[in-house]
Amino acid sequence: MNTIVSLGAGMAIAFVPTFVFAKVFFKKTGAKAAKQIVWLFYLAEILKIILTAFLFFVVFYYGKPEVPWLFLGFMVSQVMCMSLAKVFSVKPNLAKPS
């Protein structure tokens, strides 16, 4: 694999499991579904870990990635996902009503 493909594979390995986590975890909302939300969190996190390990296995088994670029892409994508979550998080309006 060349540098760009290794970088892209690393980014995909980080993004795809994060996307799956979000799709599974955000199925339920509200206080009445609190137990289901906790269960969905654990399920989503387990799926994310397994999917990440599986995707690394696939890349290393079927391709010969440039390892530093693969892990750099993985880390950059992780940081981007965390940064975007911080930027787009909902902030409560703490202004006092007049």
C-alpha positions in Angstrom: 0.0 0.0 0.0 1.3 3.5 -0.7 1.3 6.3 1.8 -2.1 7.9 0.8 -3.9 4.6 0.9 -2.4 3.7 4.3 -3.4 7.1 5.7 -6.9 6.7 4.3 -7.2 3.2 5.7 -6.2 4.5 9.1 -8.8 7.2 8.9 -11.5 4.8 7.8 -10.6 2.4 10.6 -11.3 5.2 13.1 -14.3 6.7 11.4 -16.4 3.6 10.6 -16.6 2.2 14.1 -17.3 5.7 15.5 -20.2 6.0 13.0 -21.5 2.6 14.1 -21.2 3.6 17.7 -23.3 6.7 17.1 -26.0 4.9 15.1 -26.4 2.2 17.9 -26.1 4.5 20.9 -28.5 7.2 19.8 -31.4 4.9 19.0 -33.2 5.8 22.3 -33.5 9.1 24.1 -35.4 10.4 27.2 -35.4 9.6 30.9 -37.8 6.7 30.5 -35.3 4.8 28.4 -32.4 5.3 30.9 -31.7 1.6 31.3 -31.9 1.0 27.6 -29.6 3.9 27.0 -26.9 2.5 29.3 -27.3 -1.0 27.7 -27.0 0.6 24.3 -23.9 2.4 25.3 -22.1 -0.8 26.4 -23.3 -2.6 23.3 -22.1 0.2 21.0 -18.7 0.4 22.7 -18.2 -3.3 22.4 -19.2 -3.2 18.8 -16.8 -0.3 18.2 -13.9 -2.1 19.8 -14.5 -5.4 17.9 -15.0 -3.5 14.6 -11.8 -1.5 15.1 -9.8 -4.7 15.8 -11.4 -6.5 12.8 -10.7 -3.6 10.4 -7.0 -3.5 11.6 -6.8 -7.2 11.1 -8.2 -6.9 7.5 -5.8 -4.1 6.6 -2.8 -6.0 7.9 -3.9 -9.4 6.5 -4.9 -8.3 3.0 -2.6 -5.4 2.5 0.9 -4.3 3.4 0.3 -0.8 4.9 2.9 1.7 5.7 2.4 1.3 9.5 3.4 4.9 10.6 1.0 6.4 8.1 -1.8 4.0 9.0 -1.6 4.9 12.7 -1.2 8.6 11.9 -4.4 8.5 9.9 -6.1 6.6 12.7 -5.0 9.1 15.3 -5.9 12.1 13.2 -9.4 10.8 12.6 -9.9 10.1 16.3 -8.8 13.6 17.2 -11.1 15.1 14.5 -14.1 13.1 15.7 -13.5 14.3 19.3 -13.0 17.9 18.1 -16.1 17.8 16.0 -18.1 16.4 18.9 -16.9 19.3 21.1 -17.7 21.9 18.5 -21.2 20.6 17.7 -22.2 19.7 21.3 -25.3 21.4 22.6 -24.6 24.1 25.2 -27.4 25.0 27.6 -28.7 28.5 27.5 -27.9 29.8 31.0 -29.1 33.4 30.4 -31.6 34.6 33.0 -35.0 35.3 31.7 -36.0 39.0 31.7 
